[in-house]
Amino acid sequence: MDTDGELYRLMTWLSPAYPVGAYAFSHGLENAVDTELVVDAETTHDWIASVLTRGNAQADLVFAAAAWDATPDAETLGTLNELALAFQTTAELRLESTAQGLAYVAVSRDAWPCKAVDALTAMPGEDVAYPVAVGAIAASHGVGKRATLLAYAHAFAANLVSAAVRLVPLGQTDGQRITAKLMAVAEAAVSRSLNTPVDTVATATPVVDLASMNHESQYTRLFRS
């Protein structure tokens, strides 16, 4: 695919305008702010960087890469999807992944149809993990694997920065400074994911997981996770 066409697709599929509901999720960040684990720009950066390097985002990148490789094999995608769902460490994080995954498939079926959509629909079970959907559909449209993972990582980080701007709260300029600092973190996470076999993927962010669990019973909530 030509570079311009690849970039256009990625900017469209992983932009806030693609109606998957990413804005409704904070990945435990709302509880971290409520309990004062995240209080400013520095702690916001550290929280998101941890998710990208040792948490669900890092695992998501491995699953997205594997889905890219597996497309359009529905059986292999189904097995991969089951593993990706099992890696969602809390009920809210699973909802965050599956709500976006199902929406991504539904919107792509109508606007960007491809063989991957058919393969994802043919998988057993009713839930689709978001990274599996993104990786498969990108591959089916001929978008490069590394470009897909970079776009996914930056979109993941940008969504959490946007949540932090509202929750901490932070200024818009602070949000952009954090986003700029996270660029190198995201690129390193992508490089690791490209060299990580699916059967060795792991996460190590127990504080993020606990924040997500505690968020379920938090008194006031703006976000769904």
N, C-alpha and C positions, 0 to 999 in steps of 0.2 A: 504494500500500500504506500502511496505517496505520503510524505511527512505531513503535509497540510491536511490531508484527509484524515490521517490518524489523529492529529492534534484536535481537529474539529470534533471528531467523535468522542474523544476522551473529555474534552471540555464540556460537551453536552451531557454525556452519560453520568459524569461525576460532579456536575454543578449543582448548586442549591435549587436550581429550577427543575431538575429532574425529580418528579414527584414520588419520592420513596419515603418521605417523612423523617429524614435524618435530623432535622432541626428539633425534633421532639425528644431526642435522647442525649444524655450527658455522660454516659459510661461511668456512673458513680461519682462524677465530679460535683454534682449538686450536694451530695452528702458530705464530700470532702470539704466543701466551702462551709456547710452548716456546722461541721465539727472543727473548723479552723485548721484543718490540715493544709488547705490552700487558701492563702490570704492576700497574695499580691502577684505581680508579674513573674517573679522568680520562682515561686512555688507552683504557679500555673505551668510554667515551662517544664519544671522538673516532673510534675505529675504526667503531663502528656508525653514527655520523652520516655518515661518509664513504660507507659502503655505501648509506645511504638517499639521499644527495644526489648522488653521482657514480658509484655502482656498480650492481650488478645489481638492487638493490631499486628504484632509480629507474627503470631500464629495465622492470622487472616491472610497475610501476604504469602505464607507458605501454601495455604489452601488455594488461594487465587492462582498461584503459579502452577500448582498441580492440576487445577481445573482447566487452565489454559492448555496444558499438555494433553489432558484426557479427552478434550472435545473432538468429535461429537459423540463419544462412546457413552451411552446412557447408563450402562451397567457400572462402568468405572466411576462415572460422576456420582452415581447413587451411593457407592461405597465411600467415596470421598466426602460426600455431603453428610453421611451418618457420622463420620469422624469429626467433621467441622462442627456439627451440632453438639456432639459429646464434649467438645472443648469449651463450650459456653458454660462458665463456672457458676453462674447464678441464673435464676429464673428471668430476671430483668435483662441480663446480658443476652440470654437466648432470645427473648422477645425482640431486643434491639437488632439482632442479626436476622431473625426470620421475618420480622415485619418488613424490613428493608429488602430482604431477598425476594420475598413473594411479590412485593410491589415492583421491584426491578424487572422481574420476569414478566409481570402483567403489562407494564408500560412498554417494555421492549417488544412484546408480542404484537402490540398494536402499532407502534411507531417504527421499530427497527427489527422486523422479523428476520429470523435466521435459523439454521439447523440446530443451534445450541438451545434455542427456546423450546424446540420440540423435544430435544433430549432431556432438558431439565424438567419439562412437564411429564415426561415418561418415567421419571425416577420414582421409586417406591416412597410412600409417605407423603404427607401434605406440606411439610416445611422445607424451605430452601434457605441454606445459609448464604448470607449476602456475598462473601468473597467467592464462593463457588459460582454464584450467578454472574458476578462481574467478570471473573476469569474466563468462564465458558463463552459468554456472549462476545467478549472482546476478541477471543481467538477465532470465533466463527466469522467475525467481520474482518479478520485479517490484521487486527491491531497488534503490534509487537508486545511480547510478554513483559519486558522490562518497562516499557512505556506505560503499560497497564498498571503494573505494580507501583510505579512512581505516582501515577495519578491517584490510585487508591490510597496510598500512604498520605499524600498531601491533602486529599479530601477528608480523610479521617481526622488528621490533625486540625485542619481548618474548622471542622465542625465543633471540635472540643474548644478551640480558641473562641469561637463565636459564643458558645455556651458560657465560657468563663467571663467574657466581656460583660455579659448580662448578670452573672451570678456574683462575682467577687465584690463589687464590679470593677471593671478596668476601662480605661479610655480606648477609643478606636486605634489610636497610635500605638498604645501599649500592645494591643492585639496584633498589629502588623509587625512590631518588633519581635514578639514571641514567634509568630509565623516564620519570619525570616531566620531566626535562630534554629527553628525546627527543621529547616530545609536539609541541613547536613545530617541531622539525626534520621530523617526519613530516607535519605539516599543510602545511608549505612544499613538501615533496616532492610531495604530492598536488596542490597547486595548480599546480606546474610541469608535472606529468604531464598534467593536463587541458588544457594549452595547448601540448603537444608532439606534433606529427604523428609517426606511426610511422616515416616515412621520414627523420626527422631525429634519431631516438633515438641516444644514444651513451653510453659509459661511460668513466671515466678513473680507475680504481683499480688500477694495475699492482701495487702492493704487496700488495693483497688477492689478486689473481690469482696472484702468485708464492707467497704463503703457501698457497693452495689446491694449487698444483702440488707444493710441498715436502711438504705433508701426506700425499700419496700414499705417500711412502717414509719417513715419520716412524717412529721406532723403536717408540714406544708410542702408542696412540691410543684415546681414548674415543668419538670421533665419526667419522662417515663422510665428513665434508668439513671 
